Amino acid sequence: MLYLNDDIAGFDFAAALPLLSDQRREQALKFKHEQGRKTCAAAYLLLCEGLRKEYGITEKPIFEYGTYGKPFIKGHSEIHFNLSHCREAVVCVVSDRPVGVDVESIREFKESLVHYTMNDDEVVRITQSTSPAMEFIRLWTMKEAVLKLSGEGIRNNLKTVLTGQEQIETVVNVEKSYVYSVIFG
């Protein structure tokens, strides 16, 4: 199940602090800017909501990390989740199978980044789109969701990441200026 918070400006970080585990509180407080602290806390609270609704788990989850840094919940290896955030939104997916999710702000991009991260077909789709910025971010979130599903994270040659579009759900929120993509294993 997917959980979304796209009211980051209205998120009350001070009220959220006591709801976080010590581990997550420490992580949130390391962020230099309020925006990072808010999104870190909001993502964790979405995970808590998902665990409560789907599994009846009410204790604060503690993370352990896989080989490439993908988090999992200590004592609950049967539960899969993935978190992502940008300035406009925070997304959490909780599942009984591996999952990857990415959310990004729709923004202008550098052409050099397109050529560095996208294969030839993707470059054509971006350049021929009526909204190149949105198409770039859509493809980017798809690639990152695939990599987060595998646990690899961002790697050197993003051009070779095949998105398997038929398996990826992508949502574009033009009004709030973000795109997210989610894929289940």
N, C-alpha and C positions, 0 to 999 in steps of 0.2 A: 504494500500500500504506500502511496506517495503522500507526503505531508509537505505543505508549502506555507511560508510566511512571506508575504510581499509588502508588509508594512514595517520595514526596518526603522524608518524614521520615528514611528510611534512605539518602538520596542523599549521597555523600561529595564535597562541593564541593572540598575541598583536593586530592583525588585527580583530580578532573575538570579542574582548572585547566591542567595541562600539555597536555591533549588539545584545548584550545580554540585557535582562531586568535587572533592578537593582537587583531584587531578585536572578536571575541566576548568575549574575556577582559576587554577594556576596558569593554565594555558591561555585562557581568555585575558587575564591580566597582563600577560606578556606583550599583547598588542599595544603598539604605541598610540594608535588613534582609536577614538571611541567607536568608529564604524567597525573596525576589526573585532573589538571586544563584543559589540552587539551581535554581529553575525556568528561569532564563535559560540556565544551563549544561546542564541536563538536556534542554531542547528542542533545543539545538544538537547534543548527542551523539546524540539520536534521528535527527536529520537526517543526521549522519555515518553512522550505522548503515544508514539507508535508502539513501543514495548508494552505500555499499559493497556492500550486498546486491543492489540492483537495477541498478546501473550499473558496478560494479567501480571506483568512484572512491574513492581512499584519501587524497587530499590534503584538507587542511582547507578547506572552502568559505569563500569571501569573498563578502559580500553587496554588491550594488548595489541601488538603490531606484528604483521607478517613480514616476510623476507624483504619486500619492496616498500614497506611502510603502511600497507593497507590495514586499517584498524579492524579489530573484531572485539566482541564483548566477552570479557573474562567470565568463564563458566557457562557460556552459552554459544558454543561453536556451531550449533544448529541454526542459529539466527544470523541472517545476513543483513547488512545495512550499508548504506553509502550516504554521505553528506556532501553538499556543495553550497557555495554562497557567492554572491556578487553584491554590488552596492544596493541593488533593488530588491533582492529576494534571497531566501534561504530555502533549500530543498533537502528533504530526507526521505529515503525509501527504505522500508523494512520488509523483509521477505524470508521465506523458507528456502530460497535458492540464491545463488550469487547474483549480485546486481551492481550496476554502475550508473551514476547520474552526474550530470554537470549542468550548471546554470551560469550564464554569462550575460553581462550588460550588452545591449546593442549599441555599438559605438563605431566611430570611424576607425579604419585600420590602415596600416602601411602596405603598399603593394608588394614590397619586399617580403613581408610576412606571409602573404598569400602564396607567393612562389616558393617560399621555404617550407611551408606546411601542407600545401595542397598538391594533389597530383594533377595531371593535365586536364582530365575530364572535370575535376572540381573547379579548376581555374576558369574553365569555359563557363560552367554554371554560374560562377560568381560574376564574371564580367558581363554575361548576357542577362543577368537578373535585373528586374526593375528596381530592386533594393539590394545592391551589392553588399552593404554592411550587414544587413539582416541575413543574407545567404551565407556570408562568411562565418558569422557567429553560429548559425544553424549547423553548418558542417563542422565547425570547431567543437561544438558541444557534443555532436555525435561521435567524433573521434575520441574526445576525452572520456565520454561515457564508456566506450568500448575498452579503452585502456584501464579505466578504473574498475571495470568488471573483472578484468584479468588480474588486477592488482599490480600491474606493471607501472602505472603512472606515465607521465610524459616521458617520451624517449626521443632519441636523436632524429629518427627519420619518420616524421608524421605523415609524409606522403604515402607511405606503405600501409597505413592503418585503413583497412577496409571497414566501412561503416555498417554494412549489412542492413541497409535502410529499412528493409521489410520487418526487421526485428526491433527497430528503435522507434520509440514514441517521442516525437518532438512537439513541443508547444511553444508558440511564439506569442508573447504578450506585448503587442505594439504600444498599447496605452501606457504600460508601466516600464516599457523599454528593456525587456529581458527575454531570453530564450532558454528553455531547458530541454535536455534529452535524457531518456532513461532506457536502459536495456537490461533484460533479465537473462541469466545463463540457463 
